[in-house]
Structure formats: C-alpha cells, structure tokens
C-alpha cells in the first residue's frame, strides 16, 4: 500500500546550487513534512536474548497488568527487567495483549549509548519497510558491537518480527542526500537525537527516514504505541561473525 506524502518542504538554504536544510530545520519538527505510513507489514530484528513473550503479551488490560505487577515486581527481578521503565510510556498509550510485548519492550527499555533518534532518555521502536532493510541495519550494529568487544568467530542468534505500522509521522524520506552529513550521518547521531527529542516532546508519533545501511530502504523510528500493532515472530536468524565482520546471514528452519 502506498504512503500519502505531504507537499510541505523544510526550510532550506541554497549553497552552490544545492538546496540544503537550514540548521534550525534540522532540530525543528515543525519544519518537516508529515506523511501517513501504511506498512503492512514492517519488519524488526532483535537479538534472541530479549524475551519472546512478555508480561505485556500475557495480560489483557491495564488493570490486569497493574494487579500482577504490584503482586510480583517487588520480589521478582526477572519481571522488573522484562517490563523495563514502564513510566516512559504514558498510561493512555500502554498496550496489552498478544502482539504488543515487543512494542512495549522497545519503548520501556533504554539504550544508555543512545540511538539515531534518542540520546538514551527514551525508548524507540525501530523497524523497516522490508526485511532486507531491517537485516542490513541490525547487521551493521551487531558487527559494531562484536568488533568493539573483540568477540571470536561465532553465530549471533536473532529474531525477525513483522509488525503493522500505520499513522502520521515526520517524513525525511526524500532528503537522503541533503541529510547525509547531519541527521543521516552514518556514525554521528547528534543531529538525529536532537530532532528525535524535539519531535517526541512535540507529540509526534515517529519519524520515517531513508535507511543509512540499505541505499534503497526505508525505516521508521516510532516513539508512540499508537503507530504500531500486531508485532509477531516471523523467523529465527543467525548472523555469522567471522571475527572481523558478519559475512553471512542464515534463516533457520525447523525440520523436526
């Protein structure tokens, strides 16, 4: 299904005949167009060390969650780890039932190192329009981690999810070339984190943007559960780390 794009364009300067967004536009969500994404499905890849079924999947309502959490969380370290920082998601945006566990987990667990659109103070659900793009993004970040920790050759187990992503978001997808030095910089997330923080604070549900690791891909950074539903396991993957890079990605098939 095609997305509906708005016609608004960010403020820009013209330098040497090349149209570039102004520095103010890079940080101001009001300077970017809005578009409706309708990805049915989108794809997300995570390490299999994260729980496949969480408390958010197992309960049917907010009252059930509150009751169970109040009874168990005081003494159950695993449950507290599983739920994460629940206060990061406003009560009216918390979702429960099958298919919501991976969504809530992404928004309640912080990455202290930050990510492209978060400095590490709030969670983001990252997904891609195609499985190929989701794999390319996580292949890069997994290799970066394994290299930094000097891991020997190994296979890293991963899990592929499908999810329905639908709603209005800031749309950067037509700005791949102009944003490459800033918001879409391959390593420096300073500008992206500033825009993500401002967009979330202003109430925007997410940002659609060109994939940095797949030149033909599109990604979504979702800040709010209102964009997402029906996140379900699709496949088990293994990333083959040869000691210096991930050279092969395997999809595992059960034969018995």
Backbone as CSV, one residue per row, in Angstrom:
resi,resn,N_x,N_y,N_z,CA_x,CA_y,CA_z,C_x,C_y,C_z
1,UNK,0.852,-1.188,0.000,0.000,0.000,0.000,0.887,1.238,0.000
2,UNK,0.582,2.215,-0.824,1.393,3.415,-0.943,1.165,4.354,0.226
3,UNK,2.222,5.095,0.570,2.105,6.114,1.592,1.559,7.388,0.963
4,UNK,0.937,8.204,1.798,0.449,9.501,1.356,1.434,10.566,1.814
5,UNK,2.075,11.231,0.874,3.081,12.239,1.196,2.458,13.627,1.195
6,UNK,2.910,14.473,2.115,2.506,15.871,2.081,3.415,16.624,1.127
7,UNK,3.055,17.825,0.784,3.839,18.604,-0.166,4.729,19.633,0.506
8,UNK,4.614,19.778,1.830,5.435,20.766,2.534,6.906,20.396,2.450
9,UNK,7.772,21.374,2.417,9.204,21.157,2.357,9.875,21.887,3.507
10,UNK,10.984,21.336,4.043,11.677,22.011,5.129,12.336,23.294,4.664
11,UNK,12.522,24.222,5.614,13.254,25.444,5.309,14.637,25.078,4.814
12,UNK,15.166,25.857,3.889,16.449,25.471,3.312,17.253,26.681,2.890
13,UNK,18.564,26.441,2.720,19.466,27.420,2.152,19.942,26.895,0.810
14,UNK,20.375,27.786,-0.052,20.927,27.369,-1.331,22.397,27.756,-1.346
15,UNK,23.264,26.745,-1.440,24.696,26.975,-1.450,25.276,26.237,-2.649
16,UNK,25.871,26.989,-3.567,26.463,26.366,-4.731,25.460,25.624,-5.583
17,UNK,24.199,26.078,-5.569,23.179,25.439,-6.383,22.560,24.225,-5.741
18,UNK,23.021,23.828,-4.532,22.486,22.660,-3.836,21.574,23.128,-2.710
19,UNK,20.387,22.594,-2.667,19.408,23.005,-1.664,19.634,22.202,-0.386
20,UNK,19.921,22.880,0.714,20.234,22.214,1.972,19.314,22.730,3.074
21,UNK,18.838,21.842,3.957,18.017,22.291,5.084,18.812,23.225,5.992
22,UNK,18.143,24.217,6.542,18.802,25.114,7.482,19.086,24.379,8.781
23,UNK,19.997,24.930,9.584,20.315,24.310,10.866,19.095,24.271,11.770
24,UNK,18.247,25.299,11.688,17.036,25.314,12.511,16.110,24.172,12.127
25,UNK,15.989,23.895,10.836,15.095,22.828,10.379,15.564,21.465,10.846
26,UNK,16.867,21.299,10.992,17.388,20.007,11.412,16.883,19.619,12.793
27,UNK,16.590,20.623,13.627,16.174,20.348,15.001,14.697,20.638,15.249
28,UNK,14.038,21.279,14.300,12.660,21.727,14.500,11.690,20.813,13.766
29,UNK,10.910,20.001,14.493,9.974,19.102,13.809,8.917,19.836,13.006
30,UNK,8.656,21.106,13.346,7.666,21.871,12.611,8.098,22.235,11.206
31,UNK,9.379,22.050,10.890,9.891,22.393,9.564,9.831,21.224,8.585
32,UNK,9.392,20.050,9.053,9.407,18.862,8.198,7.995,18.468,7.791
33,UNK,7.850,17.885,6.599,6.520,17.456,6.151,6.002,16.282,6.965
34,UNK,4.697,16.109,6.926,4.033,14.985,7.584,3.516,14.039,6.499
35,UNK,3.657,12.750,6.714,3.119,11.758,5.783,2.502,10.619,6.576
36,UNK,1.575,9.927,5.961,0.970,8.753,6.581,1.676,7.505,6.079
37,UNK,2.276,6.742,6.999,2.855,5.454,6.626,1.797,4.376,6.809
38,UNK,1.797,3.425,5.892,0.912,2.266,5.972,1.723,1.047,5.545
39,UNK,2.508,0.549,6.468,3.380,-0.593,6.192,2.750,-1.834,6.813
40,UNK,2.265,-2.720,5.977,1.539,-3.900,6.451,2.060,-5.156,5.743
41,UNK,3.184,-5.720,6.221,3.832,-5.377,7.483,5.103,-4.563,7.288
42,UNK,5.638,-4.119,8.422,7.012,-3.661,8.538,7.793,-4.773,9.238
43,UNK,9.121,-4.611,9.346,9.965,-5.678,9.884,10.933,-5.120,10.927
44,UNK,11.182,-5.945,11.940,12.100,-5.574,13.020,12.935,-6.799,13.374
45,UNK,14.227,-6.592,13.627,15.127,-7.673,14.038,15.719,-7.318,15.393
46,UNK,15.704,-8.280,16.322,16.287,-8.081,17.651,17.064,-9.331,18.041
47,UNK,18.023,-9.221,18.962,18.710,-10.411,19.470,17.731,-11.328,20.190
48,UNK,17.955,-12.629,20.117,17.033,-13.567,20.762,17.172,-13.578,22.270
49,UNK,18.164,-12.884,22.827,18.260,-12.820,24.294,17.103,-12.026,24.891
50,UNK,16.444,-11.202,24.083,15.266,-10.492,24.564,14.095,-11.455,24.618
51,UNK,13.228,-11.367,25.634,12.134,-12.335,25.774,11.161,-12.268,24.611
52,UNK,10.741,-13.454,24.126,9.797,-13.514,23.004,8.391,-13.141,23.450
53,UNK,7.996,-13.585,24.636,6.672,-13.294,25.180,6.867,-12.567,26.505
54,UNK,6.301,-11.394,26.640,6.481,-10.603,27.848,5.161,-10.467,28.588
55,UNK,5.238,-9.823,29.738,4.034,-9.591,30.531,2.998,-8.797,29.742
56,UNK,3.447,-7.917,28.861,2.504,-7.123,28.064,1.668,-8.010,27.144
57,UNK,2.260,-9.107,26.657,1.505,-10.046,25.826,0.530,-10.873,26.648
58,UNK,0.903,-11.161,27.889,0.159,-12.158,28.665,-1.074,-11.601,29.360
59,UNK,-1.149,-10.292,29.546,-2.320,-9.718,30.210,-3.203,-9.033,29.176
60,UNK,-4.471,-8.870,29.524,-5.442,-8.357,28.555,-5.769,-6.887,28.737
61,UNK,-5.434,-6.308,29.891,-5.843,-4.928,30.147,-4.863,-4.255,31.089
62,UNK,-4.993,-2.933,31.183,-4.136,-2.167,32.086,-4.364,-2.563,33.536
63,UNK,-5.608,-2.841,33.914,-5.892,-3.215,35.301,-5.273,-4.564,35.633
64,UNK,-5.315,-5.516,34.687,-4.668,-6.809,34.908,-3.166,-6.633,35.085
65,UNK,-2.571,-5.788,34.250,-1.140,-5.532,34.347,-0.796,-4.933,35.702
66,UNK,-1.528,-3.916,36.113,-1.244,-3.246,37.382,-1.347,-4.213,38.553
67,UNK,-2.345,-5.090,38.519,-2.538,-6.048,39.611,-1.385,-7.032,39.679
68,UNK,-1.034,-7.624,38.533,0.031,-8.618,38.510,1.376,-7.989,38.837
69,UNK,1.625,-6.822,38.296,2.902,-6.167,38.541,3.050,-5.794,40.012
70,UNK,1.979,-5.327,40.628,2.019,-4.968,42.047,2.294,-6.185,42.914
71,UNK,1.786,-7.342,42.517,1.962,-8.557,43.304,3.363,-9.135,43.171
72,UNK,3.939,-9.049,41.966,5.169,-9.782,41.696,6.428,-8.929,41.633
73,UNK,6.307,-7.672,41.214,7.505,-6.906,40.878,8.405,-6.642,42.075
74,UNK,7.836,-6.592,43.270,8.641,-6.275,44.449,9.726,-7.324,44.670
75,UNK,9.413,-8.591,44.408,10.362,-9.671,44.678,10.860,-10.362,43.417
76,UNK,10.312,-10.037,42.247,10.647,-10.746,41.023,11.562,-9.879,40.159
77,UNK,12.879,-10.122,40.262,13.832,-9.328,39.494,13.639,-9.526,37.994
78,UNK,13.348,-10.760,37.573,13.164,-11.036,36.148,12.002,-10.238,35.588
79,UNK,10.922,-10.138,36.359,9.754,-9.396,35.893,10.074,-7.913,35.747
80,UNK,10.809,-7.362,36.706,11.171,-5.944,36.611,12.049,-5.692,35.390
81,UNK,12.967,-6.624,35.122,13.820,-6.492,33.944,13.004,-6.590,32.669
82,UNK,12.041,-7.496,32.657,11.201,-7.710,31.481,10.349,-6.488,31.169
83,UNK,9.762,-5.891,32.182,8.857,-4.758,31.985,9.623,-3.490,31.629
84,UNK,10.802,-3.289,32.221,11.570,-2.089,31.946,11.023,-0.879,32.678
85,UNK,11.252,0.294,32.098,10.823,1.559,32.709,9.420,1.891,32.211
86,UNK,8.407,1.332,32.861,7.030,1.478,32.393,6.586,2.936,32.379
87,UNK,7.149,3.765,33.250,6.746,5.173,33.308,7.150,5.957,32.060
88,UNK,8.010,5.382,31.209,8.374,6.046,29.965,7.211,6.094,28.978
89,UNK,6.227,5.226,29.163,5.047,5.192,28.292,3.858,5.720,29.079
90,UNK,3.219,6.804,28.643,2.058,7.336,29.365,0.970,6.276,29.506
91,UNK,0.228,6.283,30.607,-0.806,5.257,30.822,-1.765,5.100,29.650
92,UNK,-2.149,6.200,29.011,-3.117,6.109,27.916,-2.517,5.504,26.650
93,UNK,-1.186,5.365,26.594,-0.542,4.786,25.419,-0.041,3.367,25.662
94,UNK,-0.215,2.845,26.859,0.224,1.479,27.142,-0.716,0.490,26.469
95,UNK,-0.134,-0.538,25.865,-0.911,-1.523,25.131,-0.625,-2.915,25.690
96,UNK,-1.673,-3.756,25.703,-1.566,-5.083,26.291,-2.243,-6.103,25.383
97,UNK,-1.825,-7.354,25.528,-2.398,-8.425,24.740,-1.401,-8.947,23.717
98,UNK,-1.700,-10.076,23.077,-0.789,-10.679,22.097,-0.391,-9.689,21.004
99,UNK,0.908,-9.648,20.732,1.416,-8.772,19.690,1.902,-7.422,20.163
100,UNK,1.718,-7.126,21.451,2.164,-5.833,21.969,3.430,-5.931,22.816
101,UNK,3.840,-7.131,23.195,5.024,-7.278,24.029,6.274,-6.657,23.427
102,UNK,6.649,-7.021,22.188,7.859,-6.432,21.599,7.758,-4.925,21.401
103,UNK,6.555,-4.422,21.192,6.364,-2.982,21.017,6.624,-2.254,22.330
104,UNK,5.973,-2.710,23.392,6.160,-2.079,24.694,7.592,-2.241,25.187
105,UNK,8.200,-3.397,24.926,9.570,-3.631,25.379,10.534,-2.613,24.778
106,UNK,10.355,-2.292,23.505,11.247,-1.329,22.860,11.117,0.061,23.462
107,UNK,9.925,0.408,23.922,9.686,1.751,24.447,9.971,1.872,25.937
108,UNK,10.103,0.747,26.642,10.350,0.793,28.085,11.774,0.397,28.465
109,UNK,12.583,0.016,27.485,13.973,-0.347,27.754,14.891,0.661,27.068
110,UNK,15.766,1.274,27.848,16.641,2.320,27.342,17.965,1.749,26.867
111,UNK,18.491,2.338,25.819,19.851,2.064,25.367,20.731,3.196,25.891
112,UNK,21.547,2.940,26.916,22.332,4.028,27.519,23.221,4.748,26.513
113,UNK,23.640,4.038,25.467,24.500,4.656,24.460,23.723,5.527,23.491
114,UNK,22.397,5.462,23.551,21.580,6.220,22.625,21.445,5.509,21.291
115,UNK,20.686,6.124,20.395,20.478,5.581,19.056,20.288,6.760,18.103
116,UNK,19.924,6.496,16.881,19.870,7.588,15.903,18.939,8.723,16.326
117,UNK,17.786,8.399,16.909,16.817,9.438,17.247,16.538,9.542,18.742
118,UNK,17.370,8.948,19.572,17.214,9.081,21.023,18.580,9.175,21.686
119,UNK,18.753,10.120,22.617,20.014,10.211,23.344,20.129,9.191,24.471
120,UNK,19.148,8.304,24.586,19.165,7.303,25.640,18.238,7.612,26.786
121,UNK,17.417,8.651,26.642,16.485,9.030,27.706,15.066,8.528,27.449
122,UNK,14.801,7.978,26.286,13.502,7.380,25.979,13.703,6.255,24.964
123,UNK,12.769,5.317,24.950,12.869,4.184,24.048,12.295,4.491,22.676
124,UNK,12.779,3.772,21.675,12.314,3.921,20.296,12.114,2.532,19.700
125,UNK,11.012,2.341,18.999,10.768,1.104,18.256,11.209,1.347,16.814
126,UNK,12.350,0.757,16.443,12.853,0.896,15.078,12.384,-0.286,14.237
127,UNK,11.921,-0.002,13.036,11.549,-1.064,12.104,11.816,-0.573,10.688
128,UNK,11.663,-1.458,9.722,11.943,-1.128,8.329,10.805,-1.598,7.446
129,UNK,10.737,-1.011,6.269,9.646,-1.352,5.353,9.836,-2.745,4.749
130,UNK,11.094,-3.192,4.641,11.398,-4.512,4.080,12.292,-5.277,5.039
131,UNK,12.185,-6.610,5.005,13.039,-7.444,5.844,14.506,-7.226,5.495
132,UNK,14.807,-7.066,4.205,16.187,-6.837,3.771,16.792,-5.630,4.484
133,UNK,16.008,-4.569,4.607,16.498,-3.350,5.248,16.681,-3.547,6.746
134,UNK,15.738,-4.221,7.396,15.863,-4.490,8.831,17.116,-5.308,9.117
135,UNK,17.409,-6.268,8.250,18.613,-7.086,8.422,19.865,-6.242,8.192
136,UNK,19.868,-5.403,7.171,21.035,-4.567,6.890,21.347,-3.637,8.058
137,UNK,20.321,-3.038,8.635,20.528,-2.129,9.765,21.108,-2.863,10.972
138,UNK,20.508,-3.982,11.336,20.966,-4.700,12.533,22.267,-5.455,12.274
139,UNK,22.508,-5.830,11.042,23.789,-6.454,10.697,24.932,-5.478,10.992
140,UNK,24.758,-4.234,10.618,25.786,-3.224,10.871,26.005,-3.030,12.368
141,UNK,24.923,-2.826,13.116,25.057,-2.516,14.539,25.556,-3.717,15.337
142,UNK,25.155,-4.926,14.937,25.648,-6.122,15.615,27.138,-6.292,15.378
143,UNK,27.591,-6.074,14.154,29.016,-6.175,13.845,29.817,-5.134,14.615
144,UNK,29.266,-3.944,14.761,29.943,-2.887,15.512,30.155,-3.314,16.960
145,UNK,29.123,-3.910,17.560,29.222,-4.358,18.950,30.214,-5.514,19.087
146,UNK,30.128,-6.496,18.201,31.007,-7.656,18.296,32.463,-7.267,18.070
147,UNK,32.687,-6.285,17.212,34.048,-5.804,16.992,34.572,-5.057,18.213
148,UNK,33.733,-4.219,18.807,34.148,-3.423,19.964,34.469,-4.295,21.166
149,UNK,33.788,-5.441,21.282,34.008,-6.344,22.416,34.978,-7.476,22.076
150,UNK,35.585,-7.400,20.885,36.625,-8.355,20.463,36.143,-9.804,20.545
151,UNK,34.952,-10.045,20.038,34.397,-11.391,20.095,35.063,-12.302,19.068
152,UNK,35.316,-13.554,19.435,35.845,-14.523,18.470,34.760,-14.912,17.471
153,UNK,35.112,-15.638,16.419,34.089,-16.081,15.462,32.939,-16.801,16.162
154,UNK,31.724,-16.474,15.764,30.544,-17.026,16.413,29.335,-16.790,15.524
155,UNK,28.218,-17.383,15.914,26.939,-17.090,15.273,26.030,-16.407,16.288
156,UNK,25.558,-15.232,15.932,24.691,-14.449,16.809,23.235,-14.731,16.470
157,UNK,22.476,-15.349,17.393,21.062,-15.620,17.112,20.221,-14.349,17.174
158,UNK,19.333,-14.204,16.203,18.469,-13.030,16.100,17.044,-13.493,15.814
159,UNK,16.102,-12.594,16.034,14.690,-12.907,15.778,14.095,-11.827,14.874
160,UNK,13.403,-12.257,13.812,12.730,-11.340,12.896,11.255,-11.255,13.258
161,UNK,10.761,-10.035,13.394,9.345,-9.796,13.675,8.691,-9.083,12.491
162,UNK,7.404,-9.326,12.322,6.577,-8.469,11.479,5.705,-7.616,12.389
163,UNK,5.349,-6.433,11.913,4.524,-5.514,12.693,3.754,-4.622,11.728
164,UNK,2.564,-4.251,12.089,1.811,-3.275,11.304,2.142,-1.882,11.820
165,UNK,2.619,-1.029,10.922,2.942,0.364,11.252,2.047,1.265,10.411
166,UNK,1.231,2.060,11.080,0.260,2.876,10.362,-0.021,4.154,11.140
167,UNK,0.148,5.298,10.478,-0.143,6.573,11.119,0.678,7.706,10.541
168,UNK,0.451,8.903,11.048,1.140,10.099,10.563,2.470,10.296,11.285
169,UNK,3.506,10.581,10.502,4.856,10.747,11.048,5.574,11.877,10.316
170,UNK,6.641,12.389,10.927,7.540,13.277,10.195,8.195,12.476,9.078
171,UNK,8.332,13.078,7.913,8.803,12.337,6.743,10.096,12.943,6.201
172,UNK,11.202,12.208,6.362,12.504,12.646,5.861,12.934,11.859,4.634
173,UNK,12.067,11.037,4.086,12.497,10.054,3.092,12.954,10.656,1.767
174,UNK,12.560,11.865,1.448,13.013,12.498,0.207,14.282,13.320,0.400
175,UNK,14.920,13.176,1.565,16.060,14.029,1.905,17.348,13.230,2.102
176,UNK,17.456,12.069,1.451,18.614,11.203,1.696,19.936,11.943,1.473
177,UNK,20.102,12.582,0.342,21.387,13.205,0.020,21.658,14.438,0.874
178,UNK,20.645,15.287,1.063,20.882,16.528,1.800,21.103,16.291,3.290
179,UNK,20.553,15.196,3.825,20.693,14.934,5.261,21.844,13.985,5.594
180,UNK,22.545,13.479,4.571,23.632,12.530,4.821,24.707,13.081,5.756
181,UNK,25.040,14.378,5.696,26.080,14.877,6.611,25.580,15.149,8.030
182,UNK,24.280,15.091,8.266,23.752,15.512,9.567,22.861,14.429,10.184
183,UNK,21.557,14.522,9.969,20.619,13.588,10.601,20.868,12.152,10.161
184,UNK,21.295,11.956,8.917,21.541,10.607,8.404,23.029,10.271,8.363
185,UNK,23.811,10.953,9.170,25.245,10.651,9.244,25.423,9.200,9.681
186,UNK,26.353,8.462,9.073,26.475,7.040,9.408,26.937,6.747,10.830
187,UNK,27.611,7.696,11.478,28.162,7.417,12.806,27.786,8.454,13.870
188,UNK,27.641,9.694,13.491,27.363,10.774,14.440,25.855,11.003,14.514
189,UNK,25.259,10.727,15.682,23.812,10.821,15.844,23.365,12.135,16.500
190,UNK,24.260,13.098,16.607,23.945,14.331,17.327,22.703,15.021,16.778
191,UNK,22.659,15.222,15.468,21.528,15.934,14.868,20.252,15.104,14.933
192,UNK,20.370,13.808,14.680,19.192,12.946,14.741,18.595,12.885,16.133
193,UNK,19.449,12.832,17.145,18.953,12.789,18.521,18.263,14.091,18.900
194,UNK,18.775,15.211,18.413,18.132,16.500,18.697,16.750,16.562,18.058
195,UNK,16.643,16.112,16.804,15.341,16.121,16.137,14.388,15.130,16.790
196,UNK,14.873,13.933,17.103,14.019,12.930,17.736,13.477,13.394,19.075
197,UNK,14.325,14.014,19.876,13.893,14.516,21.181,12.832,15.600,21.018
198,UNK,13.059,16.522,20.086,12.099,17.607,19.863,10.787,17.069,19.302
199,UNK,10.873,16.110,18.391,9.663,15.545,17.780,8.825,14.805,18.810
200,UNK,9.470,14.018,19.647,8.734,13.281,20.682,8.105,14.253,21.675
201,UNK,8.857,15.277,22.067,8.343,16.268,23.017,7.144,17.015,22.434
202,UNK,7.150,17.221,21.121,6.053,17.935,20.460,4.843,17.045,20.204
203,UNK,4.949,15.760,20.540,3.813,14.861,20.404,3.765,14.062,19.124
204,UNK,4.805,14.141,18.299,4.818,13.360,17.062,5.009,11.877,17.381
205,UNK,4.362,11.035,16.593,4.393,9.594,16.860,5.660,8.929,16.361
206,UNK,6.325,9.525,15.375,7.523,8.894,14.853,8.113,9.655,13.685
207,UNK,9.194,9.082,13.133,9.910,9.675,12.006,10.176,8.587,10.977
208,UNK,9.753,8.804,9.735,10.116,7.928,8.622,11.349,8.523,7.949
209,UNK,12.331,7.665,7.636,13.585,8.190,7.116,14.258,7.161,6.209
210,UNK,15.166,7.594,5.338,15.874,6.650,4.482,16.842,5.813,5.311
211,UNK,16.907,4.532,5.023,17.871,3.674,5.708,19.287,4.140,5.401
212,UNK,20.124,4.138,6.416,21.523,4.507,6.230,22.345,3.303,5.788
213,UNK,21.896,2.100,6.103,22.670,0.890,5.792,22.190,0.186,4.529
214,UNK,21.007,0.528,4.045,20.458,-0.037,2.813,20.088,1.133,1.904
215,UNK,20.812,1.348,0.809,20.592,2.542,-0.015,19.210,2.632,-0.647
216,UNK,18.477,1.538,-0.667,17.139,1.551,-1.256,16.040,1.357,-0.203
217,UNK,16.416,1.365,1.072,15.464,1.030,2.125,14.871,2.235,2.831
218,UNK,13.776,1.978,3.548,13.113,2.988,4.371,12.931,2.441,5.780
219,UNK,13.095,3.314,6.760,12.976,2.917,8.162,11.980,3.824,8.887
220,UNK,11.555,3.346,10.042,10.647,4.105,10.898,11.163,4.070,12.323
221,UNK,11.245,5.241,12.935,11.519,5.355,14.367,10.214,5.741,15.039
222,UNK,9.600,4.801,15.751,8.300,5.043,16.389,8.512,5.393,17.852
223,UNK,7.954,6.532,18.269,8.048,6.975,19.654,6.819,6.584,20.463
224,UNK,5.742,6.245,19.794,4.466,6.015,20.483,3.801,4.743,19.974
225,UNK,3.098,4.078,20.886,2.431,2.820,20.538,1.298,3.021,19.547
226,UNK,0.810,4.243,19.410,-0.330,4.494,18.529,-0.029,4.159,17.073
227,UNK,1.246,4.080,16.711,1.629,3.744,15.340,1.640,2.248,15.072
228,UNK,1.655,1.425,16.106,2.060,0.032,15.962,1.034,-0.940,16.515
229,UNK,0.956,-2.113,15.881,0.132,-3.198,16.411,0.557,-4.508,15.752
230,UNK,0.134,-5.597,16.355,0.323,-6.943,15.812,1.795,-7.233,15.473
231,UNK,2.644,-7.136,16.474,4.059,-7.471,16.303,4.257,-8.940,16.661
232,UNK,4.580,-9.753,15.669,4.646,-11.200,15.865,5.940,-11.771,15.286
233,UNK,6.373,-12.866,15.905,7.565,-13.573,15.438,7.367,-14.071,14.013
234,UNK,8.394,-13.877,13.167,8.328,-14.336,11.777,9.388,-15.377,11.454
235,UNK,10.602,-15.230,12.011,11.670,-16.176,11.674,12.819,-16.029,12.660
236,UNK,13.582,-17.122,12.798,14.842,-17.081,13.532,15.970,-16.899,12.525
237,UNK,16.915,-16.016,12.868,18.070,-15.751,12.026,19.349,-16.014,12.810
238,UNK,20.436,-16.209,12.099,21.762,-16.242,12.708,22.698,-15.383,11.870
239,UNK,23.409,-14.477,12.554,24.401,-13.634,11.899,25.774,-14.271,12.127
240,UNK,26.444,-14.658,11.053,27.736,-15.324,11.170,28.860,-14.286,11.270
241,UNK,29.425,-14.182,12.462,30.532,-13.268,12.742,31.830,-14.040,12.554
242,UNK,32.663,-13.623,11.588,33.893,-14.368,11.291,35.109,-13.837,12.043
243,UNK,34.876,-12.940,12.980,35.956,-12.349,13.753,36.271,-10.930,13.343
244,UNK,35.825,-10.543,12.144,36.052,-9.170,11.682,34.809,-8.543,11.059
245,UNK,33.874,-9.366,10.587,32.642,-8.844,10.007,31.584,-9.941,9.984
246,UNK,30.340,-9.558,9.744,29.263,-10.527,9.546,29.201,-10.820,8.058
247,UNK,29.637,-12.015,7.684,29.761,-12.329,6.267,28.550,-13.052,5.689
248,UNK,27.743,-13.705,6.563,26.585,-14.453,6.082,25.453,-14.302,7.095
249,UNK,24.222,-14.217,6.594,23.033,-14.238,7.442,22.220,-15.470,7.076
250,UNK,21.926,-16.293,8.086,21.162,-17.520,7.878,19.751,-17.356,8.426
251,UNK,18.776,-17.938,7.743,17.431,-18.091,8.285,17.261,-19.543,8.688
252,UNK,16.899,-19.777,9.952,16.806,-21.131,10.474,15.436,-21.724,10.175
253,UNK,15.436,-22.994,9.802,14.202,-23.710,9.501,14.109,-24.945,10.374
254,UNK,12.977,-25.123,11.041,12.758,-26.306,11.862,12.394,-27.482,10.966
255,UNK,13.077,-28.621,11.154,12.845,-29.783,10.294,12.269,-30.968,11.052
256,UNK,12.066,-30.832,12.333,11.522,-31.951,13.077,11.073,-31.549,14.461
